[in-house]
Amino acid sequence: MLALLLLLMTSDRDLLSPYGKKAVVLLFVRSDCPVSNRYAPELQRLYLRYSAQGIDFRLVYPEPGLTPAAMEKHRKEYGYTIPALLDTSHQYVKRAGARITPEAAVFVHGELIYLGRIDDRYVDIGKARPEATRHDLEEVLVAVVAEKSIRRRETKAVGCTIEDLK
């Protein structure tokens, strides 16, 4: 819980451009989104593989009214060890331009280089492939680790809408 409070006090610029990190990946998820929840094993796999290579990850919960306790319960239930933060004011949603959960935003030196789907497993709501044929987020992470020049790109995420704040 202390780590969560410290993270919430970290400025946007510090989180998105941390010293010594190659990139920061914000993974927008909702506790009540079935599509987002189905991606938990894949998000955890990417975290374990790429955090060891200098990429920083955060689960971002943009749900209004979600409590820290409910967030921690969800993380535990789905086996997440990825650090997480509540974004009930949509600070990170706005900074990334996120609209859907699950959706990934990748920042390098504070600049957004990727926004979109994790992979192409979901073609549309209710339409899924047995397995993904394209792993968009991982392709970006491979390029970041290899220190390749990456042009900004976006893909269309499929899942639950991030509700506008009223």
C-alpha positions as CSV (number, residue, x, y, z in Angstrom):
1,M,0.0,0.0,0.0
2,L,2.9,2.4,0.8
3,A,4.3,1.8,-2.7
4,L,0.9,2.7,-4.2
5,L,0.8,6.0,-2.2
6,L,4.3,6.8,-3.3
7,L,3.4,6.1,-6.9
8,L,0.4,8.3,-6.7
9,M,2.6,11.1,-5.5
10,T,5.0,10.7,-8.4
11,S,4.6,13.4,-11.1
12,D,3.4,12.5,-14.5
13,R,6.7,13.5,-16.1
14,D,8.7,11.4,-13.6
15,L,6.6,8.3,-14.3
16,L,6.6,8.6,-18.1
17,S,10.3,9.5,-18.3
18,P,12.1,7.7,-15.4
19,Y,15.8,7.9,-15.0
20,G,17.6,4.9,-16.5
21,K,14.6,3.2,-18.0
22,K,14.2,2.4,-21.7
23,A,10.4,2.9,-21.8
24,V,7.3,3.1,-19.7
25,V,4.3,1.0,-20.6
26,L,0.9,2.0,-19.2
27,L,-1.6,-0.9,-19.4
28,F,-5.1,0.4,-19.1
29,V,-7.4,-2.2,-17.5
30,R,-10.7,-2.3,-15.7
31,S,-11.7,-4.7,-13.0
32,D,-15.1,-5.3,-14.5
33,C,-14.1,-5.7,-18.2
34,P,-14.2,-9.3,-19.4
35,V,-11.9,-8.6,-22.4
36,S,-9.4,-6.8,-20.1
37,N,-9.5,-9.6,-17.6
38,R,-8.8,-12.3,-20.2
39,Y,-5.5,-10.5,-21.1
40,A,-4.2,-10.8,-17.5
41,P,-1.9,-13.8,-18.3
42,E,-0.5,-12.1,-21.4
43,L,0.1,-8.8,-19.6
44,Q,1.8,-10.5,-16.8
45,R,4.0,-12.5,-19.3
46,L,5.1,-9.3,-21.0
47,Y,5.8,-7.6,-17.7
48,L,8.0,-10.5,-16.5
49,R,9.9,-10.7,-19.8
50,Y,10.5,-7.0,-20.5
51,S,10.7,-5.4,-17.1
52,A,14.0,-7.4,-16.7
53,Q,15.2,-5.6,-19.8
54,G,14.8,-2.1,-18.5
55,I,11.1,-1.4,-19.4
56,D,8.9,-0.1,-16.7
57,F,5.2,-1.2,-16.5
58,R,2.1,0.1,-14.7
59,L,-1.4,-1.2,-14.7
60,V,-3.6,1.8,-14.8
61,Y,-7.2,1.5,-13.5
62,P,-9.3,4.4,-14.8
63,E,-12.5,3.4,-13.0
64,P,-14.2,6.2,-11.1
65,G,-15.0,5.0,-7.6
66,L,-12.6,2.1,-7.6
67,T,-10.9,1.9,-4.2
68,P,-7.3,1.0,-3.5
69,A,-8.6,-2.2,-1.7
70,A,-10.7,-3.2,-4.7
71,M,-7.8,-2.6,-7.1
72,E,-5.5,-4.8,-4.9
73,K,-8.2,-7.5,-4.7
74,H,-8.5,-7.5,-8.5
75,R,-4.7,-7.7,-8.9
76,K,-4.5,-10.6,-6.6
77,E,-7.4,-12.4,-8.2
78,Y,-5.9,-12.2,-11.6
79,G,-2.3,-12.9,-10.6
80,Y,-0.8,-9.5,-11.4
81,T,2.5,-8.6,-9.9
82,I,2.7,-5.5,-12.2
83,P,2.8,-2.3,-10.1
84,A,-0.6,-0.5,-10.4
85,L,-2.2,2.9,-9.9
86,L,-5.6,4.3,-9.8
87,D,-6.3,7.0,-12.4
88,T,-9.8,8.1,-11.2
89,S,-9.0,11.7,-12.4
90,H,-7.9,10.3,-15.8
91,Q,-4.5,12.0,-15.7
92,Y,-2.9,9.1,-17.5
93,V,-5.9,8.4,-19.8
94,K,-5.6,12.0,-21.1
95,R,-1.8,11.9,-21.4
96,A,-1.9,8.7,-23.5
97,G,-5.2,9.3,-25.3
98,A,-6.5,5.9,-24.1
99,R,-10.1,5.1,-24.9
100,I,-10.5,1.3,-24.3
101,T,-9.5,-1.4,-21.8
102,P,-7.3,-3.2,-22.4
103,E,-5.1,-0.7,-24.2
104,A,-1.4,-0.1,-24.0
105,A,0.5,3.2,-24.2
106,V,4.3,3.1,-24.6
107,F,6.4,6.1,-23.7
108,V,10.1,6.6,-24.5
109,H,11.7,9.6,-22.8
110,G,8.3,11.0,-22.1
111,E,7.1,10.8,-25.7
112,L,4.2,8.5,-26.7
113,I,5.4,6.1,-29.4
114,Y,2.6,3.5,-29.3
115,L,-1.1,3.4,-28.4
116,G,-3.3,0.5,-29.0
117,R,-4.1,-3.2,-28.7
118,I,-2.0,-5.8,-26.9
119,D,-2.5,-8.1,-29.9
120,D,-5.1,-9.0,-32.5
121,R,-6.8,-11.8,-30.7
122,Y,-10.0,-9.8,-30.5
123,V,-11.3,-8.7,-33.9
124,D,-14.5,-7.1,-32.4
125,I,-16.6,-7.3,-29.3
126,G,-17.6,-11.0,-29.0
127,K,-15.3,-12.0,-31.9
128,A,-12.0,-13.6,-30.9
129,R,-9.4,-15.7,-32.6
130,P,-8.2,-18.9,-30.8
131,E,-4.8,-17.2,-30.8
132,A,-3.3,-13.9,-31.8
133,T,-1.6,-13.6,-35.2
134,R,0.0,-10.2,-34.5
135,H,1.5,-9.2,-31.2
136,D,1.6,-5.4,-31.6
137,L,2.7,-4.4,-28.1
138,E,5.5,-7.0,-28.0
139,E,6.7,-5.9,-31.4
140,V,7.1,-2.4,-30.0
141,L,8.9,-3.7,-26.9
142,V,11.3,-5.8,-28.9
143,A,12.2,-2.6,-30.9
144,V,12.7,-0.6,-27.8
145,V,14.9,-3.2,-26.2
146,A,17.0,-3.3,-29.4
147,E,17.2,0.5,-29.3
148,K,15.7,0.7,-32.8
149,S,14.2,4.0,-34.0
150,I,10.5,3.7,-33.7
151,R,7.9,5.8,-35.4
152,R,4.8,6.6,-33.5
153,R,1.9,4.3,-34.3
154,E,-1.6,3.4,-33.2
155,T,-3.7,0.3,-33.5
156,K,-7.4,-0.1,-32.7
157,A,-8.0,-1.8,-29.3
158,V,-11.1,-3.9,-28.7
159,G,-12.6,-4.0,-25.2
160,C,-14.5,-1.8,-22.8
161,T,-14.8,1.9,-23.2
162,I,-13.1,4.2,-20.7
163,E,-16.0,6.3,-19.4
164,D,-15.7,10.1,-19.6
165,L,-15.7,11.8,-16.2
166,K,-18.8,13.8,-15.5
